[in-house]
Amino acid sequence: MTTASEQPCYTLINMSMDSEPPNEMQLKNDIENGDAKTKTTALKNLIYMILNGEKMPSLLMPVIRFLLPMQDHTVKKLLLIFWEIVPKTHPDGKLLQEMILVCDAYRKDLQHPNEFIRGSTLRFLCKLKEPELLEPLMPAIRACLEHRHSYVRRNAVMAIFTIFKNFDQLIPDAPELIHTFLEGEQDASCKRNAFMMLIHVDQERALEYLSTCIDQINTFGDILQLVIVELVYKVCHVNPSERARFIRCIYNLLQSSSPAVRYEAAGTLVTLSSAPTAIKAAASCYIELIIKESDNNVKLIVLDRLIGLKEDPTHEKVLQDLVMDILRVLSASDLEVRRKTLDLAMDLVTSRNVGEMVLVLKKEVTKTENAGEHEDTGKYRQLLVRTLHACSVKFPDMAAQVIPLLMEFLSDTNELAAMDVLVFVREAIQRFEQLKPIIIEKLLEVFPTIKAVKIHRAALWILGEYCTTIDNIQSLMNEVRSSLGEIPIVDDETRKAKGEVTEDDTMQGPSSQRLVTEMGTYATQSALSSAKPKKSEENRPPLRGFLMEGDFFSGACLATVLTKLALRYVEITEDQKKRNAFLAEAMLIMATILHLGKSGLATKNITDDDVDRIATCVKVLAERHSIMSEIFSNGCRSSLHAMLLAKQAEEKEVHKDLFEKKVISVQADDPINFMQLLATADSGSTEDQLTLSLTLATMGTATKKEHTDISSSKLSKVTQLTGFSDPVYAEAYININQYDIVLDVLIVNQTSDTLQNCSLELATLGDLKLVEKPQPMTLAPHDFCNIKANVKVASTENGIIFGNIVYDVSGAANDRSVVVLNDIHIDIILVCISVDSV
């Protein structure tokens, strides 16, 4: 007799509640007297109702009499579902007499001339769990192995496989029969099913067949090649001495035309061998798959496998020689693929191939400049900048090649990429003293082309901090003057607003041409247009534009930079006249910024903080105190140096942690694992990875083996209902049986009193129905009991079970005591998964 936990779980199909479900008599009348369409509808409704928990045993004979003889293919397909879900035994476990008629009908279907009916019937037989029904059908199933159509033959193989696995006494010669069938079969799908059966029931015969055709593996179909990879893995996993026999077979499958076969073969090769040649071949196969596959999800999956290879220190050395091949993956269009590729290449690059890597990255940077502006283009450019930055930090010799290229990004419209360049430039100019002249020269060259305010401000700070020679200081001052335009700014803007032309404008704007008239006299034609340019068409210098838009924080930054330049210029210049001129010019620029901020010409007025900052700088230049000079000249650079050291230490700590994770350390007192003595739960890396990955993909967690302690599996289903300090402790073990939920509640009396009329009161929310109310119990002091409550699942909606425990204390005059229980949330999807895993 099968227990409730051994019964299979079926799909829950939600019925429409718009109309009243048909009753038993109506269904019977439709089945007996309706036409083909009516009978089909009635059978569908019957299936719906049985799936939702209704029994309806009286309709079994009408189905056999009126539906089973029909030749309609739709009805026959529905009948396969019906016979799968309908109860086939009495409550005592004996087979129903009516099932003999069903068995005879399906014996005829197995001999039907239509291959679809034969194949569908064979697939249905795979789901039967009653050997009494299967035994009379065995000759017909065997005969289907010789059918002319491959659809029938491959389903016949699967039917024999399932029957042999469940009831091997019905067909004891199945392995020999399938081996003979495999030797003479030509269809790829039939050979795949037959070979897969031999793998699971008789590996010796499977290996014998593989040995006879190992040289023709490349000519097989991909579905058969995948099964061969699985067999080789299983055999070599159990018996490592067989690796040398089949390793060449896996190497050959790396050249298969199927991407799936190459992927599985590469994974198997890495598992079976740690030789450098094997790792290199598998990694090269992964790289080719990433490049040739168009699906980005496939690219990411294979790329993760490639990254997983790097985690092993021995494999990492092999992958270091493949960095240039890995960089070919950058041809992909997906940003996430490119990000992972750059991270992987950065982890693997060495001093031997860093030069080639930098050249490839420079080409990629050039491609992004020529490509159209797209959201991913800007982000990819930012990734390239960060990777080149990391290369220059890791290998300082590369900085001289990288910096000139990256400087061109400062005028880029992508502010993120430009800011990353400045972060890199700031670190490089601080760490590499020999590169400072190149950086300063290049930065001064691109400074006028910078359009973004944040980039302009950061570049100005770097130049102000590291321009230490007279020529550099004077060059920067000239750039600042040209970026501000004519000063005082307020007077110049006022003249432009009134339409007046400045002297510079007159010199640059008007031009004249002398002409000779018909009379022989000279005439002058002016090219100066009398039309007044619109304010929106004026082309202001960058820094003045920022100030006119109300960004006076840039003005405060400029005041700090000018203060540093002036103090440094005073120290290195002996000519007093030049000193005073430079100081006066710097203070004039600060004063005109303050004047502009207060004038109201800008979009926004200057803030008090910016006023204080600029006024402080003016005061510092006026007084030139030694303490303030030290702060402006050396304090900022010292702070930057400290920040870079802290960042460097943090990165070293991260790399140290990663390195420690990679190092496999074995302590003196660690236990020694013997594979033959290991329990399955403790097998770790020795577990079958194919089975483990399949289980994780289908179930989400690894399945428990049959010999696992059953108590450990039950503990995961126990829900605590009360606290340990409550007078009555309760916990429930939730047992799920198809559409019924059984709560086995343990109640413990933790007091020294006798509890009378102790009852469990439950209620439900959602489409859950409490079948019966639990009976009251009497508990002696420190006694316990078990109370069971049945809950019916009415639909696919989730529900909640809640309630309390009520009891009387013997000899007490007060009211009844109540202990409130924790809620139990029932998730129908999880219920289905739990039932299926039982």
Secondary structure, 3 states (H helix, E strand, C coil): CCCHHHCCCCCCCCCCCCCCCCCHHHHHHHHHHCCHHHHHHHHHHHHHHHHCCCCCHHHHHHHHHHHCCCCCHHHHHHHHHHHHHCCCECCCCCECCCHHHHHHHHHHHCCCCCHHHHHHHHHHHCCCCCHHHHHHHHHHHHHHHHCCCHHHHHHHHHHHHHHHHHCHHHCCCHHHHHHHHHHHCCCHHHHHHHHHHHHHHCHHHHHHHHHHCHHHHHHCCHHHHHHHHHHHHHHHHHCHHHHHHHHHHHHHHCCCCCHHHHHHHHHHHHHHCCCHHHHHHHHHHHHHHHHHCCCHHHHHHHHHHHHHHHCCHHHHHHHHHHHHHHHHHHHCCCHHHHHHHHHHHHHHCCCCCHHHHHHHHHHHHHHHHHCCCCHHHHHHHHHHHHHHHHHHHHCHHHHHHHHHHHHHHHHCCCHHHHHHHHHHHHHHHHHCHHHHHHHHHHHHHHHHHCCCHHHHHHHHHHHHHHCCCHHHHHHHHHHHHHHHCCCCHHHHHHHHHHCCCCHHHHHHCCCEEEEECCCCCEEEEECCCCCCCCHHHCCCCHHHHHHHCCCHHHHHHHHHHHHHHHHHHHHHCCCHHHHHHHHHHHHHHHHHHHHHHHHCCCCCCCCHHHHHHHHHHHHHHHHCCHHHHHHHHHHHHHHHHHHHHHHHHHHHHHHHHHHHHHCCCCCCCCCCCCHHHCCHHHCHHHCCHHHHHHHHHHHCCCCCCCCCCHHHHHHCCEEECCCCCCCEEEEEEEEEECCEEEEEEEEEECCCCCEEEEEEEEEEECCEEECCCCCCEEECCCCEEEEEEEEEECCCCCEEEEEEEEEEECCCCCCCEEEECCCEEECHHHHHHHHHHC
